[in-house]
Amino acid sequence: QVQVVTLLALFAASANAFTLGPSFLSAAQKAALEETAAKVATAGKGITACDEGPATIGGRFSDVGVSNSEEIRRQYRQMLFTADGCENYLSAAILDPETLYQKSDDGQLFPELLTERGIVPGVKPHLKIYTLPGTNGDTVMQGLDSLNVRCKEYYEAGARFAKWRSPLVINMETGCPTDLAIKANMQDLARYALICQSEGLMPIVEPDVSLTGTHTLEQAVDINIKIQAELFKAMIDHGVYMPGSTLKPNIINPGKSCPVGYTVEEIAEANIYVLASSFPVAMKGANFLSGGQTLEQGTARLSAMNKVKGNAPWNLSFSWSQALQLPLLKICEGKGELQLDAMATLYVDELKLASAAALGEHQWEAGDGDHVAKTE
C-alpha cells in the first residue's frame, strides 16, 4: 500500500510538472503571460492606446491650440484612465514610457491606478523608424538593442505587457512591401516577443499596414495573409509562447484611393478570411488598430466582423488611439486649454460604442464602414 501511494505521489508530482510550450519559461511564467493575454481579451472590452510620444501628442495638441508640456500630457492621460465608467469598457491601456512613471493628482503611479481599476497597464518599447535601403521606401522599427534591459525596468514599474509596431505600406506600382521588408519586420516582431516573454511582459505584435494606396480589397487580403503567415511562422520558429501573446492588426481595407467600392459586410468577410487563413487558435484575441479610420468607420467594421465571425475562437476587439482621441481634442479647439470634463464624458460615450462593436451589437448607420470608390 505504501508503495502504491508513493507511486501515485510521484505520478502526481510528474503531472504537475508537465507543461507545454518553450522550455525557457517556467510553468508559472507561462501561466502569468496567458493570464495577461486572457485579461486583454475580455469580451466587450478593448485597449485605449495612448502611447504617443511627446512630439506626436504635441502635434495633436498644437492642431487645436493646446500647449504641450509634460504636465499637460499627464493631465490628459489621467483623464483617459479615470473617466467615470471607462473601466467598464477597457481591458488594457498602452502607455508611452514617460506616462509609465507619471502619477495621478493624488500621487498614485498610473500603472497602480490602472491595475486597481481592472485595466492592465502596458508600454510601447520601440524607438524610431528606419528606412531600408533599396526597397523603395520600406521601413523597419528600431529598438531591439537593450530591449531586455528596458523590459525588465518596465515590468518593475508595473507594466504587464508591451506593444511593438511594425509599419508597412502597400504600393502596387513600386512593389511594396517587398519580401525583404516583410521578412525583416516579422523577424523583428518575433524577436521582440521572445525578449518580452523572457522578462515577464505579454507581447502584443502589431503588423501595421497603412490605409494609403490604390490597392483593391482582394489585393489587401493577399498581402496581409502573406504578412501574417510570415509573422506567426517567425514567432513559432523563435519559440514564442503563442497563448501568452496578442495580435494588434490593421483592419483589412482597400487603399483609401481605391477606385472600387466595397460594403462594410464585404470588408468584414475579408478580415475574417485573413484571420481564418493565418491566425493561430492558440492566441486568444486580436485588438484592431484604427489606423486613421474614424470612430464611425471603425465601429461599423468591427461590429460587422463580430457579426459574421461565426464560431471563430478569437475575441475581436479594439486598440484605438486616433479614432477615440481626435474627437476629444476637437472639443478643445479655440479654447486654449484641455476641456477635461467634457472630454471625459465624450470619451466614455465613444467607449460604449466601441464595446458594443466588440460584441457585434453596434448598429451602424447606412454607409458607415463602406469604402466609397474614389474617382479622379
FIGU-383257 format. One record per residue (C-alpha): residue number from 1; residue in three letters; chain; x, y, z. Coordinates in steps of 0.05 Angstrom, whole numbers, plus 5000, padded with zeros to 4 digits. Last residue first. Layout:
<atoms>
+------+------+------+------+------+------+
| gunu | baro | dose |   xx |   yy |   zz |
+------+------+------+------+------+------+
|  NUM |  Ala |    A |    X |    Y |    Z |
...
+------+------+------+------+------+------+
</atoms>
This chain:
<atoms>
+------+------+------+------+------+------+
| gunu | baro | dose |   xx |   yy |   zz |
+------+------+------+------+------+------+
|  376 |  Glu |    A | 4795 | 6224 | 3794 |
|  375 |  Thr |    A | 4747 | 6172 | 3822 |
|  374 |  Lys |    A | 4750 | 6140 | 3891 |
|  373 |  Ala |    A | 4701 | 6083 | 3903 |
|  372 |  Val |    A | 4666 | 6090 | 3971 |
|  371 |  His |    A | 4691 | 6041 | 4022 |
|  370 |  Asp |    A | 4633 | 6023 | 4069 |
|  369 |  Gly |    A | 4643 | 6027 | 4144 |
|  368 |  Asp |    A | 4585 | 6074 | 4156 |
|  367 |  Gly |    A | 4542 | 6075 | 4093 |
|  366 |  Ala |    A | 4476 | 6063 | 4128 |
|  365 |  Glu |    A | 4483 | 6079 | 4202 |
|  364 |  Trp |    A | 4515 | 6027 | 4247 |
|  363 |  Gln |    A | 4481 | 5981 | 4296 |
|  362 |  His |    A | 4533 | 5960 | 4348 |
|  361 |  Glu |    A | 4519 | 5892 | 4378 |
|  360 |  Gly |    A | 4577 | 5851 | 4349 |
|  359 |  Leu |    A | 4607 | 5846 | 4419 |
|  358 |  Ala |    A | 4669 | 5887 | 4401 |
|  357 |  Ala |    A | 4623 | 5936 | 4366 |
|  356 |  Ala |    A | 4583 | 5945 | 4430 |
|  355 |  Ser |    A | 4648 | 5959 | 4467 |
|  354 |  Ala |    A | 4670 | 6010 | 4415 |
|  353 |  Leu |    A | 4603 | 6046 | 4421 |
|  352 |  Lys |    A | 4608 | 6047 | 4497 |
|  351 |  Leu |    A | 4680 | 6071 | 4491 |
|  350 |  Glu |    A | 4657 | 6131 | 4450 |
|  349 |  Asp |    A | 4607 | 6151 | 4504 |
|  348 |  Val |    A | 4662 | 6143 | 4556 |
|  347 |  Tyr |    A | 4707 | 6190 | 4516 |
|  346 |  Leu |    A | 4651 | 6241 | 4505 |
|  345 |  Thr |    A | 4641 | 6249 | 4581 |
|  344 |  Ala |    A | 4716 | 6251 | 4594 |
|  343 |  Met |    A | 4727 | 6304 | 4541 |
|  342 |  Ala |    A | 4672 | 6349 | 4570 |
|  341 |  Asp |    A | 4704 | 6344 | 4639 |
|  340 |  Leu |    A | 4776 | 6353 | 4614 |
|  339 |  Gln |    A | 4768 | 6413 | 4569 |
|  338 |  Leu |    A | 4843 | 6420 | 4555 |
|  337 |  Glu |    A | 4867 | 6490 | 4542 |
|  336 |  Gly |    A | 4867 | 6546 | 4490 |
|  335 |  Lys |    A | 4791 | 6543 | 4479 |
|  334 |  Gly |    A | 4792 | 6552 | 4404 |
|  333 |  Glu |    A | 4792 | 6477 | 4391 |
|  332 |  Cys |    A | 4789 | 6440 | 4457 |
|  331 |  Ile |    A | 4728 | 6398 | 4438 |
|  330 |  Lys |    A | 4766 | 6375 | 4376 |
|  329 |  Leu |    A | 4815 | 6342 | 4423 |
|  328 |  Leu |    A | 4762 | 6292 | 4445 |
|  327 |  Pro |    A | 4742 | 6278 | 4372 |
|  326 |  Leu |    A | 4816 | 6263 | 4357 |
|  325 |  Gln |    A | 4823 | 6216 | 4417 |
|  324 |  Leu |    A | 4778 | 6157 | 4403 |
|  323 |  Ala |    A | 4791 | 6143 | 4330 |
|  322 |  Gln |    A | 4862 | 6169 | 4338 |
|  321 |  Ser |    A | 4882 | 6119 | 4392 |
|  320 |  Trp |    A | 4847 | 6053 | 4386 |
|  319 |  Ser |    A | 4861 | 5982 | 4407 |
|  318 |  Phe |    A | 4795 | 5948 | 4390 |
|  317 |  Ser |    A | 4762 | 5879 | 4396 |
|  316 |  Leu |    A | 4759 | 5810 | 4365 |
|  315 |  Asn |    A | 4759 | 5753 | 4416 |
|  314 |  Trp |    A | 4783 | 5692 | 4379 |
|  313 |  Pro |    A | 4753 | 5622 | 4372 |
|  312 |  Ala |    A | 4716 | 5632 | 4305 |
|  311 |  Asn |    A | 4646 | 5602 | 4316 |
|  310 |  Gly |    A | 4612 | 5651 | 4269 |
|  309 |  Lys |    A | 4656 | 5710 | 4251 |
|  308 |  Val |    A | 4599 | 5745 | 4214 |
|  307 |  Lys |    A | 4570 | 5790 | 4269 |
|  306 |  Asn |    A | 4638 | 5802 | 4301 |
|  305 |  Met |    A | 4666 | 5827 | 4235 |
|  304 |  Ala |    A | 4606 | 5873 | 4224 |
|  303 |  Ser |    A | 4616 | 5903 | 4294 |
|  302 |  Leu |    A | 4690 | 5916 | 4279 |
|  301 |  Arg |    A | 4673 | 5948 | 4211 |
|  300 |  Ala |    A | 4618 | 5992 | 4238 |
|  299 |  Thr |    A | 4658 | 6012 | 4300 |
|  298 |  Gly |    A | 4719 | 6031 | 4259 |
|  297 |  Gln |    A | 4683 | 6071 | 4206 |
|  296 |  Glu |    A | 4642 | 6111 | 4256 |
|  295 |  Leu |    A | 4703 | 6122 | 4301 |
|  294 |  Thr |    A | 4741 | 6149 | 4241 |
|  293 |  Gln |    A | 4795 | 6108 | 4207 |
|  292 |  Gly |    A | 4866 | 6134 | 4211 |
|  291 |  Gly |    A | 4898 | 6068 | 4230 |
|  290 |  Ser |    A | 4844 | 6046 | 4278 |
|  289 |  Leu |    A | 4882 | 5988 | 4308 |
|  288 |  Phe |    A | 4848 | 5921 | 4316 |
|  287 |  Asn |    A | 4854 | 5881 | 4381 |
|  286 |  Ala |    A | 4861 | 5808 | 4363 |
|  285 |  Gly |    A | 4848 | 5752 | 4412 |
|  284 |  Lys |    A | 4863 | 5689 | 4449 |
|  283 |  Met |    A | 4924 | 5662 | 4412 |
|  282 |  Ala |    A | 4927 | 5586 | 4409 |
|  281 |  Val |    A | 4878 | 5588 | 4350 |
|  280 |  Pro |    A | 4935 | 5612 | 4307 |
|  279 |  Phe |    A | 4916 | 5667 | 4257 |
|  278 |  Ser |    A | 4933 | 5650 | 4184 |
|  277 |  Ser |    A | 4876 | 5633 | 4137 |
|  276 |  Ala |    A | 4819 | 5642 | 4186 |
|  275 |  Leu |    A | 4846 | 5710 | 4205 |
|  274 |  Val |    A | 4850 | 5733 | 4132 |
|  273 |  Tyr |    A | 4781 | 5705 | 4117 |
|  272 |  Ile |    A | 4752 | 5741 | 4178 |
|  271 |  Asn |    A | 4780 | 5807 | 4152 |
|  270 |  Ala |    A | 4754 | 5797 | 4082 |
|  269 |  Glu |    A | 4684 | 5780 | 4108 |
|  268 |  Ala |    A | 4684 | 5845 | 4148 |
|  267 |  Ile |    A | 4704 | 5886 | 4087 |
|  266 |  Glu |    A | 4649 | 5853 | 4046 |
|  265 |  Glu |    A | 4599 | 5869 | 4101 |
|  264 |  Val |    A | 4622 | 5942 | 4104 |
|  263 |  Thr |    A | 4607 | 5947 | 4030 |
|  262 |  Tyr |    A | 4661 | 5956 | 3978 |
|  261 |  Gly |    A | 4674 | 6007 | 3923 |
|  260 |  Val |    A | 4730 | 6001 | 3871 |
|  259 |  Pro |    A | 4772 | 6061 | 3851 |
|  258 |  Cys |    A | 4820 | 6050 | 3911 |
|  257 |  Ser |    A | 4846 | 6117 | 3937 |
|  256 |  Lys |    A | 4840 | 6099 | 4011 |
|  255 |  Gly |    A | 4870 | 6031 | 3996 |
|  254 |  Pro |    A | 4823 | 5973 | 4005 |
|  253 |  Asn |    A | 4815 | 5951 | 4077 |
|  252 |  Ile |    A | 4838 | 5897 | 4124 |
|  251 |  Ile |    A | 4831 | 5925 | 4194 |
|  250 |  Asn |    A | 4902 | 5934 | 4219 |
|  249 |  Pro |    A | 4927 | 5881 | 4266 |
|  248 |  Lys |    A | 4942 | 5880 | 4341 |
|  247 |  Leu |    A | 4956 | 5807 | 4357 |
|  246 |  Thr |    A | 4965 | 5780 | 4428 |
|  245 |  Ser |    A | 5015 | 5736 | 4464 |
|  244 |  Gly |    A | 5016 | 5685 | 4520 |
|  243 |  Pro |    A | 4979 | 5630 | 4483 |
|  242 |  Met |    A | 5034 | 5634 | 4430 |
|  241 |  Tyr |    A | 5095 | 5622 | 4474 |
|  240 |  Val |    A | 5149 | 5647 | 4428 |
|  239 |  Gly |    A | 5199 | 5594 | 4407 |
|  238 |  His |    A | 5234 | 5635 | 4353 |
|  237 |  Asp |    A | 5209 | 5589 | 4298 |
|  236 |  Ile |    A | 5138 | 5597 | 4326 |
|  235 |  Met |    A | 5142 | 5673 | 4325 |
|  234 |  Ala |    A | 5174 | 5672 | 4255 |
|  233 |  Lys |    A | 5119 | 5627 | 4229 |
|  232 |  Phe |    A | 5067 | 5673 | 4260 |
|  231 |  Leu |    A | 5096 | 5735 | 4227 |
|  230 |  Glu |    A | 5108 | 5705 | 4159 |
|  229 |  Ala |    A | 5036 | 5680 | 4156 |
|  228 |  Gln |    A | 5012 | 5749 | 4179 |
|  227 |  Ile |    A | 5049 | 5785 | 4124 |
|  226 |  Lys |    A | 5029 | 5737 | 4068 |
|  225 |  Ile |    A | 4957 | 5738 | 4092 |
|  224 |  Asn |    A | 4960 | 5814 | 4092 |
|  223 |  Ile |    A | 4986 | 5816 | 4021 |
|  222 |  Asp |    A | 4931 | 5770 | 3993 |
|  221 |  Val |    A | 4875 | 5806 | 4031 |
|  220 |  Ala |    A | 4899 | 5875 | 4010 |
|  219 |  Gln |    A | 4899 | 5853 | 3937 |
|  218 |  Glu |    A | 4827 | 5830 | 3944 |
|  217 |  Leu |    A | 4808 | 5895 | 3978 |
|  216 |  Thr |    A | 4836 | 5933 | 3920 |
|  215 |  His |    A | 4901 | 5972 | 3920 |
|  214 |  Thr |    A | 4901 | 6047 | 3907 |
|  213 |  Gly |    A | 4944 | 6068 | 3966 |
|  212 |  Thr |    A | 4942 | 6093 | 4038 |
|  211 |  Leu |    A | 4908 | 6052 | 4092 |
|  210 |  Ser |    A | 4975 | 6032 | 4122 |
|  209 |  Val |    A | 4992 | 5960 | 4142 |
|  208 |  Asp |    A | 5010 | 5957 | 4216 |
|  207 |  Pro |    A | 5039 | 5889 | 4237 |
|  206 |  Glu |    A | 5028 | 5898 | 4312 |
|  205 |  Val |    A | 5052 | 5844 | 4359 |
|  204 |  Ile |    A | 5027 | 5849 | 4431 |
|  203 |  Pro |    A | 5077 | 5816 | 4478 |
|  202 |  Met |    A | 5060 | 5793 | 4548 |
|  201 |  Leu |    A | 5116 | 5821 | 4593 |
|  200 |  Gly |    A | 5151 | 5775 | 4641 |
|  199 |  Glu |    A | 5224 | 5788 | 4622 |
|  198 |  Ser |    A | 5232 | 5726 | 4579 |
|  197 |  Gln |    A | 5164 | 5740 | 4549 |
|  196 |  Cys |    A | 5186 | 5808 | 4525 |
|  195 |  Ile |    A | 5251 | 5782 | 4494 |
|  194 |  Leu |    A | 5212 | 5729 | 4454 |
|  193 |  Ala |    A | 5161 | 5779 | 4431 |
|  192 |  Tyr |    A | 5215 | 5827 | 4407 |
|  191 |  Arg |    A | 5249 | 5771 | 4369 |
|  190 |  Ala |    A | 5184 | 5753 | 4336 |
|  189 |  Leu |    A | 5168 | 5825 | 4318 |
|  188 |  Asp |    A | 5238 | 5834 | 4290 |
|  187 |  Gln |    A | 5230 | 5772 | 4247 |
|  186 |  Met |    A | 5164 | 5799 | 4222 |
|  185 |  Asn |    A | 5195 | 5865 | 4203 |
|  184 |  Ala |    A | 5255 | 5835 | 4167 |
|  183 |  Lys |    A | 5213 | 5783 | 4130 |
|  182 |  Ile |    A | 5161 | 5834 | 4106 |
|  181 |  Ala |    A | 5214 | 5885 | 4087 |
|  180 |  Leu |    A | 5255 | 5835 | 4048 |
|  179 |  Asp |    A | 5194 | 5808 | 4012 |
|  178 |  Thr |    A | 5180 | 5879 | 3989 |
|  177 |  Pro |    A | 5120 | 5918 | 4016 |
|  176 |  Cys |    A | 5118 | 5949 | 3968 |
|  175 |  Gly |    A | 5123 | 5930 | 3894 |
|  174 |  Thr |    A | 5134 | 6001 | 3869 |
|  173 |  Glu |    A | 5069 | 6005 | 3830 |
|  172 |  Met |    A | 5027 | 5962 | 3877 |
|  171 |  Asn |    A | 5044 | 6005 | 3937 |
|  170 |  Ile |    A | 5022 | 5973 | 4003 |
|  169 |  Val |    A | 5056 | 6006 | 4063 |
|  168 |  Leu |    A | 5084 | 5972 | 4125 |
|  167 |  Pro |    A | 5091 | 5995 | 4197 |
|  166 |  Ser |    A | 5120 | 5948 | 4250 |
|  165 |  Arg |    A | 5090 | 5967 | 4317 |
|  164 |  Trp |    A | 5113 | 5936 | 4383 |
|  163 |  Lys |    A | 5066 | 5931 | 4443 |
|  162 |  Ala |    A | 5086 | 5912 | 4513 |
|  161 |  Phe |    A | 5051 | 5875 | 4570 |
|  160 |  Arg |    A | 5049 | 5873 | 4646 |
|  159 |  Ala |    A | 5074 | 5943 | 4662 |
|  158 |  Gly |    A | 5083 | 5958 | 4736 |
|  157 |  Ala |    A | 5149 | 5997 | 4741 |
|  156 |  Glu |    A | 5187 | 5932 | 4754 |
|  155 |  Tyr |    A | 5159 | 5905 | 4688 |
|  154 |  Tyr |    A | 5181 | 5968 | 4652 |
|  153 |  Glu |    A | 5252 | 5962 | 4681 |
|  152 |  Lys |    A | 5258 | 5890 | 4659 |
|  151 |  Cys |    A | 5231 | 5908 | 4590 |
|  150 |  Arg |    A | 5282 | 5964 | 4585 |
|  149 |  Val |    A | 5340 | 5917 | 4599 |
|  148 |  Asn |    A | 5313 | 5864 | 4551 |
|  147 |  Leu |    A | 5304 | 5916 | 4497 |
|  146 |  Ser |    A | 5378 | 5936 | 4501 |
|  145 |  Asp |    A | 5383 | 5933 | 4425 |
|  144 |  Leu |    A | 5315 | 5915 | 4397 |
|  143 |  Gly |    A | 5296 | 5988 | 4389 |
|  142 |  Gln |    A | 5289 | 6005 | 4315 |
|  141 |  Met |    A | 5228 | 5996 | 4271 |
|  140 |  Val |    A | 5236 | 5974 | 4199 |
|  139 |  Thr |    A | 5218 | 6012 | 4136 |
|  138 |  Asp |    A | 5201 | 6004 | 4062 |
|  137 |  Gly |    A | 5216 | 6065 | 4019 |
|  136 |  Asn |    A | 5232 | 6039 | 3950 |
|  135 |  Thr |    A | 5267 | 5977 | 3980 |
|  134 |  Gly |    A | 5339 | 5992 | 3963 |
|  133 |  Pro |    A | 5358 | 6019 | 4031 |
|  132 |  Leu |    A | 5312 | 6001 | 4089 |
|  131 |  Thr |    A | 5284 | 6064 | 4120 |
|  130 |  Tyr |    A | 5290 | 6066 | 4196 |
|  129 |  Ile |    A | 5232 | 6081 | 4244 |
|  128 |  Lys |    A | 5249 | 6103 | 4314 |
|  127 |  Leu |    A | 5241 | 6071 | 4384 |
|  126 |  His |    A | 5202 | 6010 | 4405 |
|  125 |  Pro |    A | 5183 | 5998 | 4478 |
|  124 |  Lys |    A | 5109 | 6018 | 4480 |
|  123 |  Val |    A | 5081 | 6001 | 4548 |
|  122 |  Gly |    A | 5026 | 5962 | 4583 |
|  121 |  Pro |    A | 4978 | 5972 | 4641 |
|  120 |  Val |    A | 4922 | 5921 | 4651 |
|  119 |  Ile |    A | 4856 | 5956 | 4668 |
|  118 |  Gly |    A | 4820 | 5927 | 4729 |
|  117 |  Arg |    A | 4812 | 5994 | 4763 |
|  116 |  Glu |    A | 4865 | 5977 | 4815 |
|  115 |  Thr |    A | 4912 | 5958 | 4758 |
|  114 |  Leu |    A | 4901 | 6025 | 4724 |
|  113 |  Leu |    A | 4918 | 6065 | 4787 |
|  112 |  Glu |    A | 4980 | 6023 | 4801 |
|  111 |  Pro |    A | 5005 | 6032 | 4729 |
|  110 |  Phe |    A | 4990 | 6108 | 4735 |
|  109 |  Leu |    A | 5032 | 6118 | 4797 |
|  108 |  Gln |    A | 4990 | 6146 | 4854 |
|  107 |  Gly |    A | 5006 | 6216 | 4879 |
|  106 |  Asp |    A | 4936 | 6243 | 4889 |
|  105 |  Asp |    A | 4936 | 6282 | 4824 |
|  104 |  Ser |    A | 4957 | 6219 | 4787 |
|  103 |  Lys |    A | 5029 | 6199 | 4777 |
|  102 |  Gln |    A | 5078 | 6193 | 4719 |
|  101 |  Tyr |    A | 5128 | 6136 | 4711 |
|  100 |  Leu |    A | 5091 | 6096 | 4658 |
|   99 |  Thr |    A | 5069 | 6161 | 4624 |
|   98 |  Glu |    A | 5140 | 6176 | 4601 |
|   97 |  Pro |    A | 5148 | 6104 | 4575 |
|   96 |  Asp |    A | 5087 | 6116 | 4530 |
|   95 |  Leu |    A | 5028 | 6076 | 4555 |
|   94 |  Ile |    A | 4983 | 6023 | 4525 |
|   93 |  Ala |    A | 4919 | 6014 | 4566 |
|   92 |  Ala |    A | 4882 | 5949 | 4579 |
|   91 |  Ser |    A | 4814 | 5915 | 4589 |
|   90 |  Leu |    A | 4773 | 5977 | 4577 |
|   89 |  Tyr |    A | 4697 | 5982 | 4571 |
|   88 |  Asn |    A | 4673 | 5980 | 4643 |
|   87 |  Glu |    A | 4738 | 6013 | 4665 |
|   86 |  Cys |    A | 4716 | 6076 | 4629 |
|   85 |  Gly |    A | 4659 | 6085 | 4679 |
|   84 |  Asp |    A | 4678 | 6155 | 4703 |
|   83 |  Ala |    A | 4739 | 6179 | 4665 |
|   82 |  Thr |    A | 4800 | 6158 | 4705 |
|   81 |  Phe |    A | 4850 | 6129 | 4655 |
|   80 |  Leu |    A | 4837 | 6175 | 4595 |
|   79 |  Met |    A | 4831 | 6235 | 4642 |
|   78 |  Gln |    A | 4899 | 6218 | 4673 |
|   77 |  Arg |    A | 4928 | 6215 | 4603 |
|   76 |  Tyr |    A | 4907 | 6288 | 4591 |
|   75 |  Gln |    A | 4931 | 6313 | 4658 |
|   74 |  Arg |    A | 4999 | 6279 | 4648 |
|   73 |  Arg |    A | 5006 | 6308 | 4577 |
|   72 |  Ile |    A | 4991 | 6377 | 4604 |
|   71 |  Glu |    A | 5043 | 6367 | 4659 |
|   70 |  Glu |    A | 5096 | 6342 | 4610 |
|   69 |  Ser |    A | 5084 | 6403 | 4566 |
|   68 |  Asn |    A | 5048 | 6417 | 4500 |
|   67 |  Ser |    A | 5004 | 6478 | 4493 |
|   66 |  Val |    A | 4933 | 6469 | 4467 |
|   65 |  Gly |    A | 4912 | 6506 | 4403 |
|   64 |  Val |    A | 4874 | 6450 | 4369 |
|   63 |  Asp |    A | 4928 | 6429 | 4319 |
|   62 |  Ser |    A | 4981 | 6443 | 4372 |
|   61 |  Phe |    A | 4953 | 6389 | 4418 |
|   60 |  Arg |    A | 4955 | 6339 | 4361 |
|   59 |  Gly |    A | 5027 | 6358 | 4346 |
|   58 |  Gly |    A | 5045 | 6352 | 4420 |
|   57 |  Ile |    A | 5016 | 6282 | 4420 |
|   56 |  Thr |    A | 5066 | 6263 | 4367 |
|   55 |  Ala |    A | 5125 | 6301 | 4397 |
|   54 |  Pro |    A | 5114 | 6276 | 4468 |
|   53 |  Gly |    A | 5109 | 6203 | 4445 |
|   52 |  Glu |    A | 5042 | 6172 | 4431 |
|   51 |  Asp |    A | 5027 | 6112 | 4475 |
|   50 |  Cys |    A | 4955 | 6127 | 4490 |
|   49 |  Ala |    A | 4923 | 6065 | 4460 |
|   48 |  Thr |    A | 4859 | 6051 | 4499 |
|   47 |  Ile |    A | 4850 | 5976 | 4494 |
|   46 |  Gly |    A | 4786 | 5936 | 4489 |
|   45 |  Lys |    A | 4728 | 5907 | 4529 |
|   44 |  Gly |    A | 4665 | 5871 | 4506 |
|   43 |  Ala |    A | 4695 | 5802 | 4516 |
|   42 |  Thr |    A | 4759 | 5803 | 4558 |
|   41 |  Ala |    A | 4818 | 5791 | 4510 |
|   40 |  Val |    A | 4865 | 5836 | 4550 |
|   39 |  Lys |    A | 4850 | 5794 | 4612 |
|   38 |  Ala |    A | 4864 | 5729 | 4574 |
|   37 |  Ala |    A | 4931 | 5755 | 4548 |
|   36 |  Thr |    A | 4950 | 5774 | 4619 |
|   35 |  Glu |    A | 4931 | 5705 | 4645 |
|   34 |  Glu |    A | 4970 | 5672 | 4588 |
|   33 |  Leu |    A | 5032 | 5711 | 4608 |
|   32 |  Ala |    A | 5024 | 5693 | 4681 |
|   31 |  Ala |    A | 5011 | 5619 | 4666 |
|   30 |  Lys |    A | 5072 | 5616 | 4621 |
|   29 |  Gln |    A | 5115 | 5646 | 4676 |
|   28 |  Ala |    A | 5087 | 5597 | 4728 |
|   27 |  Ala |    A | 5101 | 5537 | 4683 |
|   26 |  Ser |    A | 5172 | 5561 | 4675 |
|   25 |  Leu |    A | 5195 | 5595 | 4610 |
|   24 |  Phe |    A | 5259 | 5576 | 4574 |
|   23 |  Ser |    A | 5228 | 5508 | 4558 |
|   22 |  Pro |    A | 5180 | 5535 | 4505 |
|   21 |  Gly |    A | 5109 | 5508 | 4506 |
|   20 |  Leu |    A | 5074 | 5452 | 4543 |
|   19 |  Thr |    A | 5078 | 5438 | 4617 |
|   18 |  Phe |    A | 5084 | 5375 | 4659 |
|   17 |  Ala |    A | 5109 | 5390 | 4729 |
|   16 |  Asn |    A | 5041 | 5378 | 4760 |
|   15 |  Ala |    A | 5035 | 5312 | 4723 |
|   14 |  Ser |    A | 5104 | 5290 | 4749 |
|   13 |  Ala |    A | 5086 | 5308 | 4820 |
|   12 |  Ala |    A | 5021 | 5270 | 4813 |
|   11 |  Phe |    A | 5057 | 5209 | 4785 |
|   10 |  Leu |    A | 5108 | 5211 | 4841 |
|    9 |  Ala |    A | 5051 | 5214 | 4892 |
|    8 |  Leu |    A | 5015 | 5157 | 4859 |
|    7 |  Leu |    A | 5079 | 5115 | 4860 |
|    6 |  Thr |    A | 5088 | 5131 | 4934 |
|    5 |  Val |    A | 5016 | 5113 | 4950 |
|    4 |  Val |    A | 5024 | 5047 | 4913 |
|    3 |  Gln |    A | 5089 | 5031 | 4950 |
|    2 |  Val |    A | 5057 | 5048 | 5017 |
|    1 |  Gln |    A | 5000 | 5000 | 5000 |
+------+------+------+------+------+------+
</atoms>
